[in-house]
Structures are given as C-alpha cells and as structure tokens.
Amino acid sequence: MARISVAEAARCLGVSQRRVQQRIADGSLAAERVGERWVIDERDLVPLLSRRDAGRPVSERSAWAVIAASFMLIDAVEGRTGEGARNWLANLAPSERIRAQDRLGALLARDPNADAEADVAQMAGELRVLLGNRADRLSLRVSPRDLADLRQEDLVALAGLSNPQAGIASGDLVEGYIAAASVGDVVDRYLLERVQREDDANVILHVVPDDVARRAPELWRDAAAMLPLLLAADLAEHRRPREQSRAAELLADMRNRMLDL
C-alpha cells in the first residue's frame, strides 16, 4: 500500500486532521517524519477502520447523501441529468453535503490490493459502515416456480446478485430494491414469506425509504443504470470473497472515472 498524508488519513478515517495528529503523538498510529510533514502507511489504518465496521453504520439520511453525491460524480462524467439527486443534495445542510462528498472521496481514495483478501474485506467493511442503513434488508422466500416472474416485476429494481452489471449470475435468487409503499403489494402478489436466516432466503429486498423513492427515483429505480456504488454495497453485504472482490472492482471503476474529471 502507499504512504499517505495526515489529511488523506483523516479522510479515510472520517476524523479531523487534528485527531490523526493526536494519534501519532500518543503512539496509537504509526507515522514517519519526511521533511516537515508526517506520512502514514495505509496498512496502519486497517485496525482503526476495522473498529468502525464493528460499530453502527452512518444514518439513513447520510447514506443516501453519499449515494446522491456518487450519482453527481457519474453524472459529471457521462452527462446524465439527475434532478432528483440534485434536489436531494440541495435539501441538505451545507455541512451535510460536504460531509457526504468527503465520505465518498475517502472511500474512493482507497486502492485495495485486489489479490489481498484482507484488503478487499476491509474495503467491504467500509462500505457496510457507510451504506448499511440505506435501506431495510428483507430476507424472504417464494416458491421457486415464481422466481422468474418476480424477476420481471416492475416494482422491483434488480440489484446485487440479480443485476447483470454484477457479473455474478444467481438464477436461484432474486435481489432488488423496492419502494417501502410497494412492499405489501409484492408480498401479497407472490405470497412471500419472511425467513429468519438469509441462507434460507431466495428473495432479498432492499426497502427504499418513501422520501427517497418519491423524490429521487434515479438513485435506485433503473436496474440497467444501477449506480456502481449502490451495486458495490449490495455485493459487500453478502460477505463472501467473490462478491467482495467484485465490489472492489466497481469502486475501482468509480475511482478511475473520478480521475477523468
């Protein structure tokens, strides 16, 4: 991994530069003096980031602010328009918008070694902390003969393992986003049953809050244009090496797009 500055370390950890300097001073974060500044090996941030993953994810509001910020980044590269995303960010306090952009920047600044499972797992942990509260995750079961019809359901936007952009086929599972107001209709229509263990589920629904579903549908609704950040978060939640590696690839693609700006 690369050596980074105090400012870059602060962005990765989601803390102030002063806090990083305090950790260096008290010996809880290794650093090397180069000229007039401190540099830090990214590997020394891993234990601190791991503790973040053990804590609670950021709030639902903050998670969608980061997702909206990612949409605007892709929009700048591809020339798409996203009034819902713009309006979502515009309704936030300036400090919230800056925080969302900083969080996204810190995530994309990380460049895990794709061949190092620990690096990829750490990146996936950061995603779960950052976006874990974006939607309620329902584990359900449907009759296998109804899976194909559910996959074509208009109210469900294919995500995670069911989204073609994931590149990981899963014919025996339907995963997707759905507006909170539509959950009851889909559950009744397909006789979906709630299960306690995700291993017993063949349907995973990410339930989008009503205000996001109504005001910013482009952030989740179009499966064909699923945001790389959102898809990466879906895959990271499966907590398996293959899915986590693909999540890292999606973030690397976003990082490359950011460099093109």
N, C-alpha and C positions, 0 to 999 in steps of 0.2 A: 504494500500500500504506500501511498505518497505521504510526504510530510506536509502539514498544512499550518496556516497561521492561527493565531488566537481568535481572530474574527471568524474564520471558517469553522473552527472547532465550536465556537459559540453557536453558530447557525445550526450545525449538526446536532448539538445537544439541546437546542431550544432554550438556551440561557443567555445571560448577558456576558459580554467580554470580561467584565469585572469578576464575575463568578468563576470563569475559566482561570483568570489570573490568580484568584484566591486558591483554587485547587492546585495550581502549580506551586504557589508559595507554601502551602501546607503539606506538599508531597503526595497528595492523592491523585495527581495527574502528572505523568512523566513528560518532560519537555526539555528541549536543548536550546541553549542560547546561541544564536547565529547573528553576529554583529550586534545591532541594537534591539533585536526582536527575538521572541520565543517561537520555536516551531515544534509541532507535535506530530508524532506518528499516528496515523489514523487507527492503527490496530489498538492503540492505548485508549481509544474512545469506546471500544466494543463493550467492556464491562459496564460502563456507565449507561450506554444505550440499552443494554440487556435489562437493567433495572427499570428503565422506562417501560419496556414491554411487559414487565411484571405488574405495572400499575394500571390505572384506568385510562382508557383511550380518551382523546380530546372530545369535546361535546359534539352533539349532532350539528349544531349551528356552525361550529368551527370546521367540522369535517366537510360540510358542503361548501363552505367558503373556499377551502383548499381545492375542492373539485372544480368549482367555478373558476378559480384562478388558473387551473390547468386547462380548462376549456379556452380561456382567453389566450393562453400561450399557443395552443394548437391553432386557434383562430387567426393569430397573427402570422403564422407560417402558411396556412392553407387558404387564407382569405375568406373563411366562413364568417357568417354573421350569427351572433347569438344574443338576441335581445334579452332573453330570459336570464342568461348568465350575467350580462351587464347589469340588469336591474337587480339581480340578487346581490351582486357586489356593491351596487350603489346604495342599497338599503342598509349596509353595514356601516358601523362607525369607522372612521379613517384608521384608527388603531387596529381594528379587526381585519381590514383589508391588507394592511401592511404585515400583520402577523400571518395571514394566510399566504401571502407571497413569500415571506421569509421561510415558512414551514415547507412550502413547495420547493423553494430554492435549495434548502438544506437537504431535502430528500434526494433531489436530482443531482446535487453536488457529490453524493457518494457514488463511488465506482467500484462495486464489489468484484472480486475475482470470481468469474463465472465458474471456474474449476474448483473453487474452495467452498465446500458445502457450508462451513461455518459463516463465511462472509454472506452467502446468499440467504441463509437462515436469519442472520442479523438484519439484513435489509427487509425481509418479510416481516420480522418483528416490528420494525419501524412502521411499516405500512399498517399493521394491525393497530398500533397505538394511534396513528394519525387518522385512520378512516374507519376504525371498528364501530363507531357509533353512527355511521352514515345512514343505516337502515336496520330495522329489526330483521333477524335471520330466522326464518321458519323452516323447520325440518318436517317434511310431510311425506305421506305415502299415497300413491294412486295405483289403481290396477294397471299392470304392465301393458295391457292392450289399449289403454287410454294415453300412454306416453306420447305417441305420435301426434294425437290431436292436441294435447296440451302444449306440445312444442310449437304448434301453429296458432296458438291462442293469441288474439290481437291484444289482449290486456296484459300480456307478459312479454317483456323485452328480454330476449335471450342474453345471458351473461355467463361469466365464469366458464365452466367446462362445457356449457351448451353454446357458447358463442364461437362461430367459426374462426374469429381472429385469435382465439386462444391456441389453436393448432393442436388441441388435445381432445380427440373425439371421445365422447362418452354417451353411447347410444342408450344406456340403461338409466340415464339421469336427465332430468330437466332442471336447469338452474336459470333463474331470471329475476328481473326487477318488476315490481308491480306497485301501483299506487295503493295507499292504505285503504282508500274508499272502494277499491275493486276486489279486495281480498275475499270478502264474503261471497260475492258472486262466483268467483272462480272455485272457491272451496265447495260451494253447493253444486255447481255445474259438473264438477269432476269427482265429487264425493271424496275429497281429500281428507286424510286422517293425520292428525298430529302424532309424531313419534318422539320419544324421549332421547334416543340416541341417533346421531346423524348417520352412523353406519347402517341404520335400518331404513333410512330415507331414500326415496328415489326422486324426490322433488325438493329443491331448495329455493325458497322465495325470499328475496331481499325487499322488505316492505318500505317503500319510499314515503317520507312524511308528506302529508297533504299539501303543505305550502310549497314544498319543492316540486311535487308532482304537478301542481297547478301553475306555478309561476315560472318554472324553468325546466320544462319537459325535455329540452335538448340535452340536458346533463345526463339523462339516463334512458330516455324513451326509445331512441333509434338504435336497435341492436347492430345494424350494419355499420354505424359510425360510433360504436361504443368507445368512450374515451380510454386511451391506454392506461391512465392512472386508475380508473374505476375497475377495469378488467384485471389489472395487476393486483388490486386489493382483493377482488373476488378469489383469485388463484392463491394468494398468500394465506387466505383463511382456511384452505384445505390442509395446510401444514405438512405437505408431502414434498420430497425433493424435486420431483418433476415439475409440479405446479409452481413451486417457489423459484425454480430456475427460469421458468417462462415469465414469471412476474418480473424478475431481474432484467430479462431481455426487453420487456416492454418499457421499463423505466430507462434502460439504456437508449432505446429509440427516442423517448421523450427528451433525454439529455442531449442527444445529437441534434434534435430539432431546435432545442433552445440555443445551441451553439450557432445555428444558422441565422439567428435573429440579428 
